[in-house]
Amino acid sequence: MSIKPLGDRVVLKRLASEQKTAGGVILPDSAQEKPLQGEVIAVGSGKLLENGKRSQIEVSVGQKVLFGKYSGTEVKIDGQEVVILDQKEILGVYE
């Protein structure tokens, strides 16, 4: 898959969700919430500022990030579901 987001947008693939609860109950697919964690697979070139320069993107390809429940737009590209969102919708980076 090859995608280049525009401006300050970021493309993520969702990370796998938990299959069990803390008590050990196995959840069926229909009961699982979509994960709010993702891995960055592509970044844009940055938002064009009024002075003609571009802002710097704070995340890079391969980083794991957290994002809001209703953030971004889900699309399917080459059979793979990805989330495209603005950089400002990313809540944080974790390791």
C-alpha positions in Angstrom: 0.0 0.0 0.0 1.3 3.4 -0.9 -0.4 6.5 0.3 0.9 10.1 0.8 -1.4 12.2 3.1 -1.5 15.9 2.4 -0.8 18.8 4.7 -0.6 17.8 8.4 -2.5 14.6 8.1 -1.3 11.2 9.3 -2.3 7.7 8.2 -2.6 5.0 11.0 -3.4 1.4 11.1 -5.2 0.3 14.2 -3.4 -2.0 16.6 -5.1 -5.2 17.7 -7.7 -5.0 20.5 -7.7 -7.1 23.6 -9.5 -10.4 23.3 -10.1 -10.9 27.0 -11.3 -8.7 29.9 -9.2 -8.2 33.1 -11.3 -11.0 34.7 -10.4 -13.5 31.9 -13.7 -13.4 30.0 -13.2 -13.9 26.2 -15.0 -11.2 24.2 -16.6 -12.0 20.8 -15.7 -9.7 17.9 -19.1 -8.0 18.0 -18.5 -6.9 21.7 -15.0 -5.5 21.2 -14.5 -1.8 20.9 -12.3 -0.5 18.2 -8.8 0.2 19.6 -7.8 3.8 20.2 -4.2 3.0 19.4 -2.5 2.9 16.1 0.8 2.7 14.3 1.8 5.5 12.0 2.3 4.3 8.4 2.5 7.6 6.5 2.8 11.3 7.3 2.1 14.5 5.3 4.6 17.2 4.6 3.2 19.6 7.2 0.6 22.4 7.2 1.4 25.4 4.9 1.8 28.5 7.1 1.1 32.1 6.2 4.8 32.9 5.8 5.1 30.1 3.1 7.0 27.6 5.3 5.6 24.3 6.4 5.0 23.3 10.0 6.9 20.3 11.3 5.0 17.0 11.8 5.7 15.7 15.3 5.2 12.0 14.7 7.1 9.7 12.3 6.4 6.4 10.5 6.5 3.5 12.9 5.6 5.3 16.1 2.6 4.1 18.2 0.1 6.8 19.0 -3.2 7.3 20.9 -6.1 9.0 19.4 -9.7 9.9 20.3 -12.7 7.6 19.9 -14.3 9.6 17.1 -11.1 11.0 15.5 -10.3 10.7 11.9 -11.8 9.1 8.9 -11.7 5.3 8.3 -11.0 4.2 4.8 -10.1 0.9 3.1 -7.1 0.9 0.8 -6.0 -2.3 -0.9 -8.1 -4.3 1.5 -6.5 -2.8 4.6 -8.5 -0.5 6.9 -6.6 2.6 7.9 -7.5 5.8 9.7 -6.6 9.2 8.3 -6.6 12.1 10.8 -5.1 15.5 11.4 -2.0 15.6 13.5 -3.9 17.7 16.1 -6.2 14.7 16.7 -3.3 12.6 18.0 -3.4 12.6 21.8 0.1 11.3 22.4 2.9 8.9 21.5 3.8 5.9 23.5 6.4 3.1 23.5 
